[in-house]
Amino acid sequence: MKSTNTNAFNMADYTIGRYARITPQKTALLVYDVQNPRAPLETWTFNEIDRAIRSLAAGLRSKGLQQGGRIGIRLGNSSHSALLFFAAIAGGFVALPLSDQLVPSELAALIEDSEAAAIATAAALPDAAARRSIIAISPADVAAMIASEAPGDYAATSENDPAFLIYTSGTTARPKGVLHAHRSALGRRPMYQGWYGIRPDDRMLHAGAFNWTFTLGVGLTDPWANGATAIVCIGDKAPELWPNVIAQTGATLFAAVPGIYRQILKYAKPTRGAFGNLRHGLMAGETPPPGLIEDWTATTGLPLYEALGMSEISTYISTGPSVPSKPGTVGKAQAGRRVAILPVAGDDKPLPPNSEGLIAVHRSDPGLMLGYWRRPDEEAEVFRGEWFTGGDLGSMDDDGYISHRGRANELMNAGGYRVSPLEVEAAIARCPAVAEVACAEVPVRTGVSIIAAFVVPADAGNRDTQPIKTFATENLAAYKVPREIVFVDHIPRTANGKIQRKALTFDPQKGR
């Protein structure tokens, strides 16, 4: 999974070390409680973060971890999650962010697949993981390493050495690991002006949690790489609180999934000037409902810039201060990126303007993943000649604006998380009350979709949804659990026996 390029480069040094040397006393990170945002709970300078992650990296080495070893990070929504993520990269290890919503069986499967050498967690390890010779790191261990370990040097890594591994739903029932190199931080540079319009004096507030890759990238990596201040909030993030939080924290940029902006408009009912120093909003992670950008701008007087991305490359198509929004499109390829539309099936010759096909990015892009972790068959499916195709359908007009037409492989979107219907079906199918199950993302009102499970009950006379919901909750992360259980007499299938997901519909008003 390495190329012949061996230029010396450490992503953590690029992200944090540079500005620890240039502006050591500048505030790099502020942590607020959304319920009381008048004063930060934590304040970290670039120098303090630099020292903390280098101390953590030294502590990990002292525990016997070898360069390239995977380190699972499951410390919830805490600054320790972020510090350990960058510490692992600083030390030449491979950071493995893990959601604290994973149930034990899911966690065990990811630990086994990644062959993690260590895991930082406050919870007990699953039996299967505990039986392996895995190093367990507690929150107390993390605090002790920050306080007592002498900081070491950044590891002498190269641009193409692995830096972090993230798991995302794929085209099979098992989540797949996406392995990124240190150079992925360099691959994020087109976003700086192509989406953010970021400046060193900016204060970037991200609505997400520390352990989400959207937050780790947009909320931390990018502002730090530009010498700006990152802001992250903890607590119950009720949508009506955000205008006050944005104003009180002095945020100049705000990033969130589209659903957050929709909820702010609906529940906070903001007025112009309510957001203090906010210059504009940034959204990615899911398709926004129609009219959201126009409604936001009309209500707040502030721009809202959209981006399209994927786990394999982060965001690469967007609008921004220099790329105005165009109705019906996501935006343009960010400056320096090579993006094309390829035939859904066929060769790797880009299609002419206004043709629908697969959105593809050139494999020379430094932001592109090294590959799928031990999934050569799936890699072969997405690389076509000089292009990478991630499964998004779209078209490009004569001006270079790209419209997103959905997913070619039917992945569902749950609040910004990509979820494979096969993964959810595989879990629910084990429920004794289920004879057959099929899952799909279904619209419940304009611009809002949910994951629904269509179930043929094991007992035709028993249509109680509660046992199935309980079973799903016990076997799936919360964001993967279907919001609706719809009983059906049969699962619609093609002549070849494949599930016809487009035929899986129900009326939310009638419950069927």
C-alpha positions in Angstrom: 0.0 0.0 0.0 3.0 2.3 -0.4 4.2 4.2 -3.4 7.8 4.8 -4.3 7.5 8.4 -2.9 9.5 8.4 0.4 9.6 12.2 1.2 10.1 12.7 4.9 6.8 14.0 6.4 4.9 13.5 9.7 1.3 14.6 9.7 1.2 15.5 13.4 4.3 17.7 13.0 2.8 19.4 10.0 -0.5 19.9 11.8 0.7 20.9 15.3 4.5 21.0 15.5 5.0 23.8 12.9 2.8 26.3 14.8 4.2 25.2 18.2 7.5 26.5 16.8 6.0 29.6 15.1 3.3 30.8 17.6 3.8 28.5 20.7 1.6 30.6 23.0 -1.3 31.0 20.6 -4.5 29.3 21.7 -5.0 26.1 19.6 -8.0 24.4 21.3 -10.9 25.6 23.3 -13.4 23.1 24.8 -16.8 24.5 25.9 -20.0 23.1 27.5 -22.9 24.0 25.3 -25.0 24.6 28.3 -22.7 27.3 29.6 -20.4 28.7 26.9 -19.3 31.9 28.6 -16.0 30.4 29.6 -14.0 27.4 28.2 -13.7 24.2 30.2 -10.2 23.6 28.7 -7.7 25.9 27.0 -4.7 24.5 25.1 -1.9 26.5 23.4 0.0 25.0 20.4 3.0 24.5 22.7 0.9 22.6 25.3 -0.7 20.3 22.6 2.7 19.7 21.0 4.2 18.7 24.3 1.2 16.6 25.3 1.2 14.5 22.1 4.9 14.0 22.1 4.8 12.9 25.7 2.0 10.5 24.8 3.9 9.2 21.9 6.9 8.5 24.2 4.6 6.8 26.6 3.2 4.5 23.9 6.8 3.6 22.9 7.6 2.8 26.6 4.7 0.4 26.7 6.3 -1.6 23.9 4.4 -0.4 20.9 6.2 -0.8 17.6 6.1 1.7 14.8 3.2 1.0 12.5 1.2 -0.7 15.2 -2.5 0.1 15.3 -3.9 1.9 18.4 -7.6 1.8 19.0 -8.9 5.1 20.5 -12.3 4.8 22.3 -12.3 7.6 24.8 -15.6 9.2 23.9 -16.1 12.9 23.5 -13.0 14.1 25.3 -9.9 16.0 24.4 -7.9 12.9 25.3 -9.4 11.3 22.1 -8.0 14.0 19.9 -4.6 14.2 21.7 -4.1 10.4 21.5 -5.1 10.4 17.8 -2.4 12.9 17.0 0.1 11.3 19.4 -0.2 8.0 17.7 0.5 9.7 14.4 3.4 11.7 15.9 5.0 8.5 17.2 4.8 6.7 13.9 1.9 4.4 15.0 -1.4 4.1 13.3 -4.4 5.8 15.0 -7.7 3.9 14.9 -10.6 6.0 16.1 -13.5 3.9 17.4 -17.0 5.1 18.2 -18.1 4.6 21.8 -21.5 3.6 20.4 -20.2 0.3 19.2 -21.6 -2.7 21.0 -19.1 -5.4 22.3 -19.5 -7.7 19.3 -18.9 -4.8 16.8 -15.9 -3.6 18.8 -14.4 -7.1 19.0 -14.8 -7.5 15.2 -12.9 -4.3 14.5 -10.1 -5.0 17.0 -9.7 -8.5 15.4 -9.8 -7.2 11.8 -7.3 -4.3 12.5 -5.1 -6.5 14.7 -4.8 -3.5 17.0 -1.8 -3.7 19.3 -3.4 -1.4 21.9 -6.7 0.2 22.8 -7.4 3.2 24.9 -10.8 2.9 26.5 -12.6 3.5 29.8 -14.8 0.4 29.3 -14.0 -3.3 29.8 -12.7 -5.0 26.6 -14.9 -7.6 24.9 -13.9 -11.2 25.9 -12.6 -11.9 22.4 -10.3 -8.9 22.5 -9.2 -9.5 26.1 -8.0 -12.9 25.2 -5.5 -11.4 22.7 -2.2 -9.9 23.9 -3.6 -6.4 23.5 -2.3 -3.4 25.6 -5.2 -1.7 27.4 -4.7 2.0 28.1 -7.1 3.7 30.6 -8.0 7.4 30.7 -5.8 7.6 33.8 -2.9 6.1 31.9 -3.4 8.8 29.2 -3.4 11.6 31.9 -0.3 10.1 33.6 1.7 9.9 30.3 0.9 13.6 29.5 2.0 14.7 33.0 5.1 12.5 33.5 6.6 11.3 30.2 9.5 13.3 28.7 8.3 14.4 25.2 10.2 12.7 22.4 10.8 13.7 18.8 8.3 13.3 16.0 8.9 10.0 14.3 10.8 10.1 11.1 7.9 9.0 8.9 7.4 9.5 5.1 4.5 10.9 3.2 3.3 7.4 2.3 3.6 5.7 5.7 0.3 4.8 7.2 -1.1 7.4 9.7 -4.6 6.4 10.6 -7.2 3.7 9.9 -10.9 4.4 9.9 -13.7 1.9 9.5 -16.7 2.6 7.2 -19.5 0.5 5.8 -18.7 -1.1 2.5 -20.5 -3.2 -0.1 -20.4 -6.3 2.2 -21.9 -7.0 5.6 -18.6 -6.2 7.3 -17.3 -2.6 7.8 -14.0 -2.1 6.0 -10.9 -0.3 7.1 -9.8 2.8 5.0 -6.0 3.3 5.5 -4.7 6.8 5.1 -1.1 8.0 4.8 0.6 11.0 6.5 0.3 12.8 3.1 -3.5 12.9 3.6 -2.9 16.2 5.6 -1.3 17.7 2.5 -4.3 16.4 0.4 -6.5 18.6 2.6 -4.9 21.8 1.4 -7.3 22.4 -1.5 -10.1 22.7 1.1 -8.4 25.7 2.9 -9.6 28.2 0.3 -11.8 26.0 -1.9 -14.2 25.5 1.0 -13.3 27.3 4.2 -11.6 30.5 3.1 -9.7 30.0 6.4 -7.3 32.5 8.0 -4.8 32.2 10.9 -7.1 34.5 13.0 -10.1 32.2 12.5 -11.9 30.3 15.3 -13.4 27.1 13.9 -16.3 25.6 15.8 -17.2 22.0 14.9 -20.6 20.7 16.1 -19.3 17.1 16.1 -17.6 14.9 18.8 -13.8 14.5 19.2 -13.9 10.9 18.1 -15.6 11.5 14.7 -13.3 11.7 11.7 -15.3 14.7 10.4 -14.3 16.6 13.6 -10.7 15.3 13.6 -10.3 16.5 10.0 -12.4 19.7 9.6 -12.6 20.6 13.2 -9.0 20.1 14.3 -6.5 19.1 11.6 -7.3 22.0 9.2 -7.5 24.9 11.6 -4.3 23.8 13.3 -2.5 23.4 10.0 -3.4 27.0 9.3 -2.4 28.3 12.8 -6.1 28.9 13.6 -8.0 28.1 16.8 -10.2 25.0 17.0 -13.3 24.9 19.2 -15.2 21.8 20.2 -18.2 21.5 22.5 -19.4 18.8 24.9 -22.8 18.3 26.5 -26.3 17.9 25.3 -26.3 19.8 22.0 -29.9 20.9 21.7 -30.3 22.8 18.4 -31.8 25.9 19.9 -28.5 26.5 21.8 -26.2 26.8 18.8 -26.7 30.5 18.0 -25.7 31.5 21.6 -22.8 29.0 21.6 -21.5 30.4 18.3 -21.8 34.0 19.5 -20.3 33.3 23.0 -17.3 31.4 21.8 -16.4 34.0 19.1 -16.5 31.4 16.4 -15.9 32.8 12.9 -16.4 29.5 11.1 -19.0 26.8 12.0 -19.0 23.2 10.6 -21.8 20.7 10.9 -23.9 18.2 9.0 -26.9 19.7 7.1 -29.4 18.3 9.7 -27.9 20.6 12.3 -28.5 23.7 10.2 -32.1 22.6 9.5 -32.7 22.1 13.2 -31.2 25.5 14.1 -33.6 27.2 11.7 -36.6 25.2 13.0 -36.0 25.3 16.7 -33.7 28.3 17.4 -35.5 30.6 15.0 -32.4 32.8 14.7 -32.4 36.4 13.7 -29.7 38.3 11.8 -26.8 39.2 14.1 -27.5 36.3 16.4 -24.3 34.5 15.5 -21.8 37.1 16.7 -18.6 37.0 14.6 -19.6 34.1 12.4 -18.5 34.7 8.8 -20.1 31.6 7.2 -21.1 28.0 7.8 -19.7 24.8 6.3 -21.7 21.6 5.8 -20.9 18.1 4.7 -21.6 14.5 5.6 -25.0 14.0 4.0 -27.2 15.5 1.2 -28.9 18.7 2.4 -32.6 19.0 2.0 -33.8 21.2 -0.9 -33.8 24.9 -0.2 -31.6 24.7 3.0 -28.9 27.0 1.7 -31.4 29.6 0.5 -33.4 29.4 3.7 -30.3 29.8 5.9 -28.9 32.7 3.9 -32.3 34.5 3.8 -32.8 34.0 7.6 -29.3 34.7 8.9 -27.7 36.8 6.1 -24.7 34.5 6.2 -23.4 32.2 3.5 -23.5 28.4 3.8 -21.0 26.4 1.9 -21.5 22.8 1.0 -19.0 20.0 0.3 -19.1 16.4 -1.0 -16.6 13.9 0.3 -16.1 10.3 1.4 -14.0 8.4 3.8 -11.4 7.6 1.1 -10.5 11.2 0.4 -12.5 13.5 2.7 -14.1 16.5 0.9 -13.0 17.2 -2.6 -15.9 19.0 -4.3 -17.3 22.2 -2.7 -18.6 25.7 -2.8 -16.8 28.5 -0.9 -16.0 32.2 -0.8 -14.6 32.1 -4.3 -17.0 29.4 -5.7 -20.6 30.6 -5.3 -23.4 28.1 -4.8 -25.3 27.0 -7.9 -28.8 25.4 -7.3 -28.9 21.7 -7.9 -25.2 21.3 -7.6 -22.7 20.5 -4.8 -20.0 22.8 -6.2 -16.8 22.4 -8.2 -13.7 20.3 -7.8 -11.4 22.1 -5.4 -8.4 23.8 -7.0 -5.7 21.4 -7.8 -7.9 18.3 -7.8 -8.6 16.3 -11.0 -12.3 15.1 -11.0 -14.1 13.5 -13.8 -17.4 11.6 -14.6 -16.8 8.0 -15.7 -19.2 5.5 -17.2 -20.9 3.4 -14.6 -19.8 0.4 -16.4 -17.0 0.4 -19.0 -13.7 2.1 -19.5 -11.9 4.9 -17.7 -12.4 7.5 -20.4 -14.2 10.6 -18.8 -17.6 11.4 -20.2 -18.5 14.7 -21.8 -20.2 17.5 -19.9 -23.8 16.9 -18.7 -23.5 13.1 -18.8 -24.4 11.1 -15.8 -22.0 8.5 -14.4 -19.6 7.8 -11.5 -17.8 10.8 -9.9 -14.1 10.0 -10.0 -11.0 11.5 -8.6 -7.5 11.0 -10.0 -5.4 8.5 -8.1 -2.5 11.0 -7.9 -4.4 13.1 -5.4 -2.4 13.1 -2.1 -5.6 13.0 -0.1 -6.6 9.7 -1.5 -6.4 6.6 0.8 -3.5 4.2 0.6 -6.1 1.5 0.2 -8.7 -0.7 2.0 -7.2 -2.6 4.9 -6.6 -6.2 3.7 -9.5 -5.9 1.1 -7.7 -6.2 -2.3 -10.9 -7.4 -4.0 -12.7 -4.2 -3.0 -9.7 -2.0 -4.0 -9.9 -3.6 -7.5 -13.5 -2.6 -7.7 -12.9 1.1 -7.1 -9.7 1.8 -9.0 -10.2 2.1 -12.7 -7.1 3.0 -14.6 -5.9 6.3 -13.3 -9.1 7.0 -11.5 -10.7 6.2 -8.1 -14.5 5.8 -8.1 -16.2 5.8 -4.7 -19.7 4.9 -5.8 -21.2 8.4 -6.0 -23.3 9.1 -9.1 -23.3 12.6 -10.6 -22.8 14.8 -13.6 -20.6 17.9 -14.4 -22.0 20.8 -16.4 -20.1 23.1 -18.8 -19.0 25.4 -16.0 -17.5 22.5 -13.9 -20.3 22.4 -11.4 -21.1 18.9 -10.2 -24.5 17.5 -9.3 -24.8 14.6 -6.9 -27.2 11.9 -8.1 -27.0 9.5 -5.1 -25.1 6.3 -4.5 -24.5 3.5 -7.0 -24.1 0.8 -4.3 -27.1 1.8 -2.1 -25.3 2.7 1.0 -27.6 4.4 3.6 -26.8 7.7 5.3 -27.6 8.0 9.0 -26.8 11.5 10.2 -23.6 11.6 8.2 -22.5 8.0 8.9 -22.3 5.7 5.9 -24.2 2.5 6.8 -24.3 -0.7 4.7 -27.8 -2.2 4.5 -26.1 -5.6 4.4 -24.5 -5.0 7.8 -27.8 -4.1 9.4 -29.6 -7.0 7.8 -27.0 -9.4 8.9 -27.5 -8.3 12.5 -31.3 -8.2 12.6 -31.6 -11.5 10.7 -30.3 -13.3 13.8 -33.3 -12.2 15.8 -35.7 -15.1 16.5 -38.7 -13.0 15.7 -37.4 -12.4 12.2 -37.9 -14.7 9.2 -36.6 -12.3 6.6 -35.3 -8.7 6.6 -34.3 -6.0 4.1 -33.2 -2.5 5.0 -33.3 0.8 3.1 -33.0 4.5 3.5 -36.5 5.9 3.1 -37.8 9.5 3.0 -40.3 10.4 5.7 -40.7 14.1 4.6 -39.0 16.5 2.3 -35.3 16.4 2.7 -35.4 13.9 5.7 -34.7 10.2 5.4 -34.3 7.4 7.9 -33.1 3.8 8.0 -36.1 1.4 8.0 -36.1 -2.4 8.3 -38.7 -4.3 6.4 -39.4 -7.6 8.2 -41.2 -10.8 7.4 -42.1 -12.0 10.9 -41.2 -15.5 12.0 -44.7 -15.8 13.4 -47.2 -14.3 11.0 -49.7 -13.7 13.9 -47.2 -11.7 16.0 -46.3 -8.3 14.7 -44.8 -6.8 17.8 -41.9 -4.5 16.9 -40.4 -4.2 20.4 -38.4 -7.5 20.5 -36.8 -6.6 17.1 -35.9 -3.1 18.2 -34.4 -4.4 21.4 -32.4 -7.0 19.5 -31.2 -4.4 17.0 -30.2 -2.0 19.9 -28.2 -4.8 21.5 -26.3 -5.8 18.4 -25.8 -2.5 16.5 -24.4 0.9 17.2 -27.1 3.4 17.9 -26.8 5.2 14.5 -27.2 1.9 12.7 -30.4 0.9 14.4 -33.5 1.3 12.1 -35.8 4.0 13.1 -38.8 2.1 11.8 -39.7 -1.6 11.7 -42.2 -2.2 8.9 -43.8 -5.6 8.7 -44.4 -7.1 5.2 -45.6 -10.3 3.9 -42.7 -10.8 1.6 -39.4 -9.1 0.6 -39.5 -7.7 -3.0 -36.8 -9.4 -5.1 -35.6 -9.5 -8.7 -35.8 -12.6 -10.8 -32.3 -13.4 -9.7 -33.3 -13.2 -6.0 -31.7 -9.8 -5.3 -33.5 -7.4 -3.0 -35.3 -4.6 -4.8 -34.5 -1.8 -2.4 -36.3 0.8 -4.4 -39.5 -1.1 -3.8 -39.0 -0.8 0.0 -41.3 2.1 0.8 -43.8 3.0 3.5 -46.2 5.8 4.4 -45.0 7.4 7.7 -48.5 8.7 8.3 -50.0 5.2 8.1 -47.0 3.4 9.5 -46.7 1.2 6.4 
